[in-house]
Amino acid sequence: MNLPEHIAKIIIERLELEGFDAQTFPKDMLLFAPDEHGGLGLDSLASLEIIAGLSTEFSLPFDDVAEDDFHTVNTLAAYVERKKKEQAP
């Protein structure tokens, strides 16, 4: 499972999203945009749940995650990769 799929799986599980699969989850879907704009329509409580799941799974701090890093599964994956490189010895 690649990183975007792994993140999609975490989001699906933490938010108990029905009808989604990690492999087919649209990695460029806007997580917080309304349905009518092609987004998933998540709210701020969902963002906290996602942060908790990612922080636990990857042992990374998410206290400085920027809004631009939180648009899609792909932008979250890029954030995780960047943070892992920063922590590497």
Summary of the structure (lengths in Angstrom):
residues: 89
radius of gyration: 12.4
end to end distance: 24.9
largest distance: 44.6
contacts: 228
relative contact order: 0.18
helix: 56%
strand: 0%
